[in-house]
Amino acid sequence: MMLGVFTFAKAQTTPTPPKMVPEMTEFWEPEVKVITPGTGAGTTAPSDAIVLFDGKDLSQWVSVKDPSAPAPWTVNKGVFTVKKGTGNIQTKQSFQDYQLHIEWQIPANITGKSQARGNSGIFLASIGNGDAGYELQVLDSYNNRTYANGQAGSIYKQFRPLVNAMRKPGEWNVYDVVFTAPRFKEDGSLFSPARVTVIHNGVIIQNNTMIKGPTQYIGIPDYNQPHGKAPIKLQDHGDPSEPISFRNIWIREL
């Protein structure tokens, strides 16, 4: 007599992913190679550039908290300095594809360590309040170890810089940036991602890098917010270290 064959299928369960925390997207190894950049400071704006800061005032900038209000940071002796606690600022004008020149300085008396040492950021396209956008990190990365994809020149929490071309506190750093904005289809889905090339003190540190999406402090970036032209935003980070300064900012639309 032949017995029937019974197959018992075990119930399949999908593992529950762990809750995301900031450390999950911090990559410390391999450490970024340190090099010494060449001497010399920035450059004057070409004839077809839009000057975003000429050393006199912040008339081309507004508060992110209230775009009808002027930028509240401090202008003195041809530079402007983050006024801690007042919030981020952004350009009045919106841009899509562009070449950007910006100079920034970590103060000579800087204190703190890791991310709490001269922290700021340049959001290549500001797509909302707070820190919404695509962040090119500004930080004191001169003898100041932090996670590689969060140091100066990184596309924050996405791509580490190719090398560390940082100048020491008290000296001026220069970013020259070529940014291509993302494009979206009519249904809001992504057509092509944003790309960026960054030259730090004359050294290429991001080479046509494909940005994964807007910056995320916690979690994985994704293009879930279609947008067109957008302002450029500078960050009031909120860390307790001494505030950093900027000068000689200009842009050429491409």
Beta strands, then each sheet from edge to edge (+ up, - down):
strand 1: 50-53
strand 2: 61-63
strand 3: 74-76
strand 4: 79-81
strand 5: 89-91
strand 6: 98-105
strand 7: 120-126
strand 8: 133-138
strand 9: 172-180
strand 10: 183-184
strand 11: 190-192
strand 12: 195-200
strand 13: 203-210
strand 14: 233-234
strand 15: 245-253
sheet 1: 1+ 15- 4+ 3-
sheet 2: 1+ 15- 6+ 9- 12+ 13-
sheet 3: 2+ 5- 14+ 7- 8+
sheet 4: 10+ 11-
end
